[in-house]
Every structure is written in C-alpha cells, then in structure tokens.
Amino acid sequence: MSTTISPLAPKKYPKMPEIEGVRIATAEAGIKYKSRTDLLTMVFDEG
C-alpha cells in the first residue's frame, strides 16, 4: 500500500463550527481498508 500523500491533499484542515443536532464520527472498522479510517457515522437529531 502506498503511503505517498497526494499533492492535492490540503496542508491543514479548517476548524469546523459545531452544528446543533449533528453528530459525526469515524472509525477504523476494517470493512474496506485495514488500519485506515473506513467508516463514517452521522446522526441528525429530529427538529
């Protein structure tokens, strides 16, 4: 597996504001890739 970082990858990520009623989490689940974040979970509260 290549560990080369794409030249298009951002140097740093901006601080994102919290959005009320939205929760986001990522995890290394091993579904598609081993030892790499490959699962995204998003929860949107009603209202």
MARTOR-409512 format. One record per atom (N, C-alpha, C, O): residue in three letters; residue number from 0; x, y, z; atom name. Coordinates in nm, 3 decimals, padded with zeros to 5 digits. Atoms other than C-alpha are relative to their C-alpha. Layout:
<pts>
<pt><res>ala</res><n>NUM</n><east>X</east><north>Y</north><up>Z</up><atom>CA</atom></pt>
...
</pts>
This chain:
<pts>
<pt><res>met</res><n>0</n><east>00.085</east><north>-00.118</north><up>00.000</up><atom>N</atom></pt>
<pt><res>met</res><n>0</n><east>00.000</east><north>00.000</north><up>00.000</up><atom>CA</atom></pt>
<pt><res>met</res><n>0</n><east>00.089</east><north>00.124</north><up>00.000</up><atom>C</atom></pt>
<pt><res>met</res><n>0</n><east>00.186</east><north>00.131</north><up>00.076</up><atom>O</atom></pt>
<pt><res>ser</res><n>1</n><east>-00.078</east><north>-00.123</north><up>00.012</up><atom>N</atom></pt>
<pt><res>ser</res><n>1</n><east>00.135</east><north>00.341</north><up>-00.094</up><atom>CA</atom></pt>
<pt><res>ser</res><n>1</n><east>-00.029</east><north>00.094</north><up>00.117</up><atom>C</atom></pt>
<pt><res>ser</res><n>1</n><east>-00.144</east><north>00.110</north><up>00.158</up><atom>O</atom></pt>
<pt><res>thr</res><n>2</n><east>00.017</east><north>-00.098</north><up>-00.108</up><atom>N</atom></pt>
<pt><res>thr</res><n>2</n><east>00.194</east><north>00.594</north><up>00.185</up><atom>CA</atom></pt>
<pt><res>thr</res><n>2</n><east>00.027</east><north>00.141</north><up>-00.050</up><atom>C</atom></pt>
<pt><res>thr</res><n>2</n><east>00.039</east><north>00.234</north><up>00.030</up><atom>O</atom></pt>
<pt><res>thr</res><n>3</n><east>-00.024</east><north>-00.131</north><up>00.059</up><atom>N</atom></pt>
<pt><res>thr</res><n>3</n><east>00.256</east><north>00.882</north><up>-00.055</up><atom>CA</atom></pt>
<pt><res>thr</res><n>3</n><east>-00.124</east><north>00.088</north><up>00.014</up><atom>C</atom></pt>
<pt><res>thr</res><n>3</n><east>-00.235</east><north>00.045</north><up>-00.017</up><atom>O</atom></pt>
<pt><res>ile</res><n>4</n><east>00.111</east><north>-00.095</north><up>-00.015</up><atom>N</atom></pt>
<pt><res>ile</res><n>4</n><east>00.042</east><north>01.187</north><up>00.021</up><atom>CA</atom></pt>
<pt><res>ile</res><n>4</n><east>-00.021</east><north>00.072</north><up>-00.132</up><atom>C</atom></pt>
<pt><res>ile</res><n>4</n><east>00.074</east><north>00.118</north><up>-00.195</up><atom>O</atom></pt>
<pt><res>ser</res><n>5</n><east>00.035</east><north>-00.066</north><up>00.125</up><atom>N</atom></pt>
<pt><res>ser</res><n>5</n><east>-00.138</east><north>01.333</north><up>-00.277</up><atom>CA</atom></pt>
<pt><res>ser</res><n>5</n><east>00.043</east><north>00.146</north><up>00.002</up><atom>C</atom></pt>
<pt><res>ser</res><n>5</n><east>00.030</east><north>00.212</north><up>00.105</up><atom>O</atom></pt>
<pt><res>pro</res><n>6</n><east>-00.035</east><north>-00.142</north><up>00.007</up><atom>N</atom></pt>
<pt><res>pro</res><n>6</n><east>-00.009</east><north>01.673</north><up>-00.393</up><atom>CA</atom></pt>
<pt><res>pro</res><n>6</n><east>-00.124</east><north>00.089</north><up>00.008</up><atom>C</atom></pt>
<pt><res>pro</res><n>6</n><east>-00.113</east><north>00.209</north><up>00.033</up><atom>O</atom></pt>
<pt><res>leu</res><n>7</n><east>00.125</east><north>-00.076</north><up>-00.010</up><atom>N</atom></pt>
<pt><res>leu</res><n>7</n><east>-00.376</east><north>01.780</north><up>-00.395</up><atom>CA</atom></pt>
<pt><res>leu</res><n>7</n><east>-00.056</east><north>00.002</north><up>00.142</up><atom>C</atom></pt>
<pt><res>leu</res><n>7</n><east>-00.151</east><north>00.075</north><up>00.169</up><atom>O</atom></pt>
<pt><res>ala</res><n>8</n><east>00.048</east><north>00.004</north><up>-00.139</up><atom>N</atom></pt>
<pt><res>ala</res><n>8</n><east>-00.421</east><north>01.700</north><up>-00.024</up><atom>CA</atom></pt>
<pt><res>ala</res><n>8</n><east>00.027</east><north>00.133</north><up>00.068</up><atom>C</atom></pt>
<pt><res>ala</res><n>8</n><east>00.133</east><north>00.192</north><up>00.049</up><atom>O</atom></pt>
<pt><res>pro</res><n>9</n><east>-00.022</east><north>-00.127</north><up>-00.069</up><atom>N</atom></pt>
<pt><res>pro</res><n>9</n><east>-00.468</east><north>02.009</north><up>00.192</up><atom>CA</atom></pt>
<pt><res>pro</res><n>9</n><east>00.110</east><north>-00.012</north><up>00.105</up><atom>C</atom></pt>
<pt><res>pro</res><n>9</n><east>00.129</east><north>-00.119</north><up>00.163</up><atom>O</atom></pt>
<pt><res>lys</res><n>10</n><east>-00.107</east><north>-00.001</north><up>-00.100</up><atom>N</atom></pt>
<pt><res>lys</res><n>10</n><east>-00.177</east><north>02.106</north><up>00.420</up><atom>CA</atom></pt>
<pt><res>lys</res><n>10</n><east>-00.058</east><north>-00.005</north><up>00.140</up><atom>C</atom></pt>
<pt><res>lys</res><n>10</n><east>00.001</east><north>-00.067</north><up>00.229</up><atom>O</atom></pt>
<pt><res>lys</res><n>11</n><east>00.069</east><north>00.006</north><up>-00.129</up><atom>N</atom></pt>
<pt><res>lys</res><n>11</n><east>-00.418</east><north>02.159</north><up>00.710</up><atom>CA</atom></pt>
<pt><res>lys</res><n>11</n><east>-00.149</east><north>00.018</north><up>-00.025</up><atom>C</atom></pt>
<pt><res>lys</res><n>11</n><east>-00.190</east><north>00.069</north><up>-00.129</up><atom>O</atom></pt>
<pt><res>tyr</res><n>12</n><east>00.145</east><north>-00.007</north><up>00.012</up><atom>N</atom></pt>
<pt><res>tyr</res><n>12</n><east>-00.790</east><north>02.142</north><up>00.769</up><atom>CA</atom></pt>
<pt><res>tyr</res><n>12</n><east>-00.054</east><north>00.114</north><up>00.085</up><atom>C</atom></pt>
<pt><res>tyr</res><n>12</n><east>-00.003</east><north>00.138</north><up>00.194</up><atom>O</atom></pt>
<pt><res>pro</res><n>13</n><east>00.055</east><north>-00.110</north><up>-00.079</up><atom>N</atom></pt>
<pt><res>pro</res><n>13</n><east>-01.001</east><north>02.437</north><up>00.885</up><atom>CA</atom></pt>
<pt><res>pro</res><n>13</n><east>-00.079</east><north>-00.053</north><up>00.119</up><atom>C</atom></pt>
<pt><res>pro</res><n>13</n><east>-00.132</east><north>-00.164</north><up>00.116</up><atom>O</atom></pt>
<pt><res>lys</res><n>14</n><east>00.082</east><north>00.033</north><up>-00.116</up><atom>N</atom></pt>
<pt><res>lys</res><n>14</n><east>-01.169</east><north>02.432</north><up>01.225</up><atom>CA</atom></pt>
<pt><res>lys</res><n>14</n><east>-00.145</east><north>00.019</north><up>-00.040</up><atom>C</atom></pt>
<pt><res>lys</res><n>14</n><east>-00.186</east><north>00.128</north><up>-00.079</up><atom>O</atom></pt>
<pt><res>met</res><n>15</n><east>00.140</east><north>-00.004</north><up>00.041</up><atom>N</atom></pt>
<pt><res>met</res><n>15</n><east>-01.531</east><north>02.349</north><up>01.153</up><atom>CA</atom></pt>
<pt><res>met</res><n>15</n><east>-00.087</east><north>00.034</north><up>00.121</up><atom>C</atom></pt>
<pt><res>met</res><n>15</n><east>-00.065</east><north>-00.018</north><up>00.230</up><atom>O</atom></pt>
<pt><res>pro</res><n>16</n><east>00.088</east><north>-00.034</north><up>-00.112</up><atom>N</atom></pt>
<pt><res>pro</res><n>16</n><east>-01.805</east><north>02.503</north><up>01.368</up><atom>CA</atom></pt>
<pt><res>pro</res><n>16</n><east>-00.093</east><north>-00.117</north><up>00.033</up><atom>C</atom></pt>
<pt><res>pro</res><n>16</n><east>-00.129</east><north>-00.196</north><up>-00.055</up><atom>O</atom></pt>
<pt><res>glu</res><n>17</n><east>00.097</east><north>00.102</north><up>-00.039</up><atom>N</atom></pt>
<pt><res>glu</res><n>17</n><east>-02.034</east><north>02.275</north><up>01.566</up><atom>CA</atom></pt>
<pt><res>glu</res><n>17</n><east>-00.137</east><north>00.039</north><up>-00.054</up><atom>C</atom></pt>
<pt><res>glu</res><n>17</n><east>-00.173</east><north>00.157</north><up>-00.056</up><atom>O</atom></pt>
<pt><res>ile</res><n>18</n><east>00.135</east><north>-00.022</north><up>00.049</up><atom>N</atom></pt>
<pt><res>ile</res><n>18</n><east>-02.381</east><north>02.237</north><up>01.419</up><atom>CA</atom></pt>
<pt><res>ile</res><n>18</n><east>-00.094</east><north>-00.074</north><up>00.094</up><atom>C</atom></pt>
<pt><res>ile</res><n>18</n><east>-00.086</east><north>-00.196</north><up>00.108</up><atom>O</atom></pt>
<pt><res>glu</res><n>19</n><east>00.092</east><north>00.059</north><up>-00.097</up><atom>N</atom></pt>
<pt><res>glu</res><n>19</n><east>-02.656</east><north>02.177</north><up>01.673</up><atom>CA</atom></pt>
<pt><res>glu</res><n>19</n><east>-00.084</east><north>-00.108</north><up>-00.067</up><atom>C</atom></pt>
<pt><res>glu</res><n>19</n><east>-00.143</east><north>-00.086</north><up>-00.173</up><atom>O</atom></pt>
<pt><res>gly</res><n>20</n><east>00.080</east><north>00.109</north><up>00.052</up><atom>N</atom></pt>
<pt><res>gly</res><n>20</n><east>-02.826</east><north>01.844</north><up>01.618</up><atom>CA</atom></pt>
<pt><res>gly</res><n>20</n><east>00.071</east><north>-00.092</north><up>-00.097</up><atom>C</atom></pt>
<pt><res>gly</res><n>20</n><east>00.010</east><north>-00.185</north><up>-00.150</up><atom>O</atom></pt>
<pt><res>val</res><n>21</n><east>-00.076</east><north>00.084</north><up>00.093</up><atom>N</atom></pt>
<pt><res>val</res><n>21</n><east>-02.550</east><north>01.692</north><up>01.403</up><atom>CA</atom></pt>
<pt><res>val</res><n>21</n><east>00.121</east><north>-00.058</north><up>00.074</up><atom>C</atom></pt>
<pt><res>val</res><n>21</n><east>00.199</east><north>00.015</north><up>00.135</up><atom>O</atom></pt>
<pt><res>arg</res><n>22</n><east>-00.116</east><north>00.067</north><up>-00.059</up><atom>N</atom></pt>
<pt><res>arg</res><n>22</n><east>-02.300</east><north>01.435</north><up>01.529</up><atom>CA</atom></pt>
<pt><res>arg</res><n>22</n><east>00.066</east><north>-00.086</north><up>-00.107</up><atom>C</atom></pt>
<pt><res>arg</res><n>22</n><east>-00.002</east><north>-00.159</north><up>-00.180</up><atom>O</atom></pt>
<pt><res>ile</res><n>23</n><east>-00.076</east><north>00.073</north><up>00.102</up><atom>N</atom></pt>
<pt><res>ile</res><n>23</n><east>-02.027</east><north>01.285</north><up>01.311</up><atom>CA</atom></pt>
<pt><res>ile</res><n>23</n><east>00.114</east><north>-00.073</north><up>00.068</up><atom>C</atom></pt>
<pt><res>ile</res><n>23</n><east>00.182</east><north>-00.018</north><up>00.155</up><atom>O</atom></pt>
<pt><res>ala</res><n>24</n><east>-00.110</east><north>00.078</north><up>-00.055</up><atom>N</atom></pt>
<pt><res>ala</res><n>24</n><east>-01.781</east><north>01.009</north><up>01.394</up><atom>CA</atom></pt>
<pt><res>ala</res><n>24</n><east>00.058</east><north>-00.089</north><up>-00.110</up><atom>C</atom></pt>
<pt><res>ala</res><n>24</n><east>-00.013</east><north>-00.131</north><up>-00.201</up><atom>O</atom></pt>
<pt><res>thr</res><n>25</n><east>-00.066</east><north>00.092</north><up>00.092</up><atom>N</atom></pt>
<pt><res>thr</res><n>25</n><east>-01.527</east><north>00.800</north><up>01.202</up><atom>CA</atom></pt>
<pt><res>thr</res><n>25</n><east>00.070</east><north>-00.108</north><up>00.082</up><atom>C</atom></pt>
<pt><res>thr</res><n>25</n><east>00.099</east><north>-00.089</north><up>00.200</up><atom>O</atom></pt>
<pt><res>ala</res><n>26</n><east>-00.066</east><north>00.110</north><up>-00.069</up><atom>N</atom></pt>
<pt><res>ala</res><n>26</n><east>-01.363</east><north>00.468</north><up>01.289</up><atom>CA</atom></pt>
<pt><res>ala</res><n>26</n><east>00.074</east><north>-00.088</north><up>-00.098</up><atom>C</atom></pt>
<pt><res>ala</res><n>26</n><east>00.046</east><north>-00.089</north><up>-00.218</up><atom>O</atom></pt>
<pt><res>glu</res><n>27</n><east>-00.070</east><north>00.102</north><up>00.078</up><atom>N</atom></pt>
<pt><res>glu</res><n>27</n><east>-01.122</east><north>00.203</north><up>01.166</up><atom>CA</atom></pt>
<pt><res>glu</res><n>27</n><east>-00.074</east><north>-00.131</north><up>00.021</up><atom>C</atom></pt>
<pt><res>glu</res><n>27</n><east>-00.049</east><north>-00.201</north><up>00.119</up><atom>O</atom></pt>
<pt><res>ala</res><n>28</n><east>00.082</east><north>00.120</north><up>-00.015</up><atom>N</atom></pt>
<pt><res>ala</res><n>28</n><east>-01.370</east><north>-00.081</north><up>01.113</up><atom>CA</atom></pt>
<pt><res>ala</res><n>28</n><east>00.053</east><north>-00.120</north><up>-00.079</up><atom>C</atom></pt>
<pt><res>ala</res><n>28</n><east>00.009</east><north>-00.233</north><up>-00.055</up><atom>O</atom></pt>
<pt><res>gly</res><n>29</n><east>-00.053</east><north>00.110</north><up>00.079</up><atom>N</atom></pt>
<pt><res>gly</res><n>29</n><east>-01.172</east><north>-00.289</north><up>00.864</up><atom>CA</atom></pt>
<pt><res>gly</res><n>29</n><east>-00.095</east><north>-00.050</north><up>-00.107</up><atom>C</atom></pt>
<pt><res>gly</res><n>29</n><east>-00.079</east><north>-00.161</north><up>-00.157</up><atom>O</atom></pt>
<pt><res>ile</res><n>30</n><east>00.098</east><north>00.041</north><up>00.100</up><atom>N</atom></pt>
<pt><res>ile</res><n>30</n><east>-01.466</east><north>-00.300</north><up>00.621</up><atom>CA</atom></pt>
<pt><res>ile</res><n>30</n><east>00.061</east><north>00.003</north><up>-00.140</up><atom>C</atom></pt>
<pt><res>ile</res><n>30</n><east>00.049</east><north>-00.094</north><up>-00.215</up><atom>O</atom></pt>
<pt><res>lys</res><n>31</n><east>-00.060</east><north>-00.013</north><up>00.132</up><atom>N</atom></pt>
<pt><res>lys</res><n>31</n><east>-01.279</east><north>-00.175</north><up>00.315</up><atom>CA</atom></pt>
<pt><res>lys</res><n>31</n><east>00.152</east><north>00.000</north><up>00.007</up><atom>C</atom></pt>
<pt><res>lys</res><n>31</n><east>00.219</east><north>-00.058</north><up>-00.078</up><atom>O</atom></pt>
<pt><res>tyr</res><n>32</n><east>-00.146</east><north>-00.012</north><up>-00.015</up><atom>N</atom></pt>
<pt><res>tyr</res><n>32</n><east>-00.926</east><north>-00.097</north><up>00.439</up><atom>CA</atom></pt>
<pt><res>tyr</res><n>32</n><east>00.042</east><north>-00.047</north><up>00.139</up><atom>C</atom></pt>
<pt><res>tyr</res><n>32</n><east>-00.033</east><north>-00.030</north><up>00.235</up><atom>O</atom></pt>
<pt><res>lys</res><n>33</n><east>-00.057</east><north>00.038</north><up>-00.129</up><atom>N</atom></pt>
<pt><res>lys</res><n>33</n><east>-00.711</east><north>-00.238</north><up>00.718</up><atom>CA</atom></pt>
<pt><res>lys</res><n>33</n><east>00.085</east><north>00.116</north><up>00.051</up><atom>C</atom></pt>
<pt><res>lys</res><n>33</n><east>00.158</east><north>00.179</north><up>-00.025</up><atom>O</atom></pt>
<pt><res>ser</res><n>34</n><east>-00.078</east><north>-00.106</north><up>-00.067</up><atom>N</atom></pt>
<pt><res>ser</res><n>34</n><east>-00.558</east><north>00.011</north><up>00.965</up><atom>CA</atom></pt>
<pt><res>ser</res><n>34</n><east>-00.020</east><north>00.137</north><up>-00.064</up><atom>C</atom></pt>
<pt><res>ser</res><n>34</n><east>00.074</east><north>00.216</north><up>-00.076</up><atom>O</atom></pt>
<pt><res>arg</res><n>35</n><east>00.031</east><north>-00.128</north><up>00.062</up><atom>N</atom></pt>
<pt><res>arg</res><n>35</n><east>-00.733</east><north>00.304</north><up>00.798</up><atom>CA</atom></pt>
<pt><res>arg</res><n>35</n><east>-00.147</east><north>00.034</north><up>00.028</up><atom>C</atom></pt>
<pt><res>arg</res><n>35</n><east>-00.233</east><north>-00.055</north><up>00.030</up><atom>O</atom></pt>
<pt><res>thr</res><n>36</n><east>00.137</east><north>-00.042</north><up>-00.026</up><atom>N</atom></pt>
<pt><res>thr</res><n>36</n><east>-01.045</east><north>00.506</north><up>00.875</up><atom>CA</atom></pt>
<pt><res>thr</res><n>36</n><east>-00.086</east><north>-00.033</north><up>-00.122</up><atom>C</atom></pt>
<pt><res>thr</res><n>36</n><east>-00.062</east><north>00.019</north><up>-00.231</up><atom>O</atom></pt>
<pt><res>asp</res><n>37</n><east>00.083</east><north>00.041</north><up>00.114</up><atom>N</atom></pt>
<pt><res>asp</res><n>37</n><east>-01.315</east><north>00.346</north><up>00.660</up><atom>CA</atom></pt>
<pt><res>asp</res><n>37</n><east>-00.149</east><north>-00.003</north><up>00.033</up><atom>C</atom></pt>
<pt><res>asp</res><n>37</n><east>-00.228</east><north>-00.057</north><up>-00.045</up><atom>O</atom></pt>
<pt><res>leu</res><n>38</n><east>00.141</east><north>-00.002</north><up>-00.038</up><atom>N</atom></pt>
<pt><res>leu</res><n>38</n><east>-01.643</east><north>00.401</north><up>00.844</up><atom>CA</atom></pt>
<pt><res>leu</res><n>38</n><east>-00.037</east><north>00.141</north><up>00.047</up><atom>C</atom></pt>
<pt><res>leu</res><n>38</n><east>00.031</east><north>00.198</north><up>00.132</up><atom>O</atom></pt>
<pt><res>leu</res><n>39</n><east>00.052</east><north>-00.131</north><up>-00.039</up><atom>N</atom></pt>
<pt><res>leu</res><n>39</n><east>-01.840</east><north>00.727</north><up>00.875</up><atom>CA</atom></pt>
<pt><res>leu</res><n>39</n><east>-00.141</east><north>-00.019</north><up>00.052</up><atom>C</atom></pt>
<pt><res>leu</res><n>39</n><east>-00.224</east><north>-00.081</north><up>-00.015</up><atom>O</atom></pt>
<pt><res>thr</res><n>40</n><east>00.134</east><north>00.004</north><up>-00.058</up><atom>N</atom></pt>
<pt><res>thr</res><n>40</n><east>-02.143</east><north>00.758</north><up>01.103</up><atom>CA</atom></pt>
<pt><res>thr</res><n>40</n><east>-00.045</east><north>00.143</north><up>00.025</up><atom>C</atom></pt>
<pt><res>thr</res><n>40</n><east>00.028</east><north>00.223</north><up>00.082</up><atom>O</atom></pt>
<pt><res>met</res><n>41</n><east>00.056</east><north>-00.134</north><up>-00.020</up><atom>N</atom></pt>
<pt><res>met</res><n>41</n><east>-02.367</east><north>01.066</north><up>01.103</up><atom>CA</atom></pt>
<pt><res>met</res><n>41</n><east>-00.138</east><north>-00.015</north><up>00.062</up><atom>C</atom></pt>
<pt><res>met</res><n>41</n><east>-00.218</east><north>-00.097</north><up>00.018</up><atom>O</atom></pt>
<pt><res>val</res><n>42</n><east>00.130</east><north>00.001</north><up>-00.067</up><atom>N</atom></pt>
<pt><res>val</res><n>42</n><east>-02.662</east><north>01.130</north><up>01.335</up><atom>CA</atom></pt>
<pt><res>val</res><n>42</n><east>-00.057</east><north>00.140</north><up>-00.008</up><atom>C</atom></pt>
<pt><res>val</res><n>42</n><east>00.008</east><north>00.238</north><up>00.030</up><atom>O</atom></pt>
<pt><res>phe</res><n>43</n><east>00.070</east><north>-00.128</north><up>00.010</up><atom>N</atom></pt>
<pt><res>phe</res><n>43</n><east>-02.912</east><north>01.407</north><up>01.267</up><atom>CA</atom></pt>
<pt><res>phe</res><n>43</n><east>-00.119</east><north>-00.005</north><up>00.094</up><atom>C</atom></pt>
<pt><res>phe</res><n>43</n><east>-00.214</east><north>-00.080</north><up>00.071</up><atom>O</atom></pt>
<pt><res>asp</res><n>44</n><east>00.110</east><north>-00.004</north><up>-00.095</up><atom>N</atom></pt>
<pt><res>asp</res><n>44</n><east>-03.137</east><north>01.486</north><up>01.563</up><atom>CA</atom></pt>
<pt><res>asp</res><n>44</n><east>-00.124</east><north>00.062</north><up>-00.064</up><atom>C</atom></pt>
<pt><res>asp</res><n>44</n><east>-00.113</east><north>00.153</north><up>-00.145</up><atom>O</atom></pt>
<pt><res>glu</res><n>45</n><east>00.126</east><north>-00.053</north><up>00.052</up><atom>N</atom></pt>
<pt><res>glu</res><n>45</n><east>-03.502</east><north>01.550</north><up>01.484</up><atom>CA</atom></pt>
<pt><res>glu</res><n>45</n><east>-00.025</east><north>00.139</north><up>00.056</up><atom>C</atom></pt>
<pt><res>glu</res><n>45</n><east>00.002</east><north>00.168</north><up>00.172</up><atom>O</atom></pt>
<pt><res>gly</res><n>46</n><east>00.037</east><north>-00.134</north><up>-00.044</up><atom>N</atom></pt>
<pt><res>gly</res><n>46</n><east>-03.618</east><north>01.909</north><up>01.498</up><atom>CA</atom></pt>
<pt><res>gly</res><n>46</n><east>00.103</east><north>00.096</north><up>-00.031</up><atom>C</atom></pt>
<pt><res>gly</res><n>46</n><east>00.089</east><north>00.214</north><up>-00.001</up><atom>O</atom></pt>
</pts>
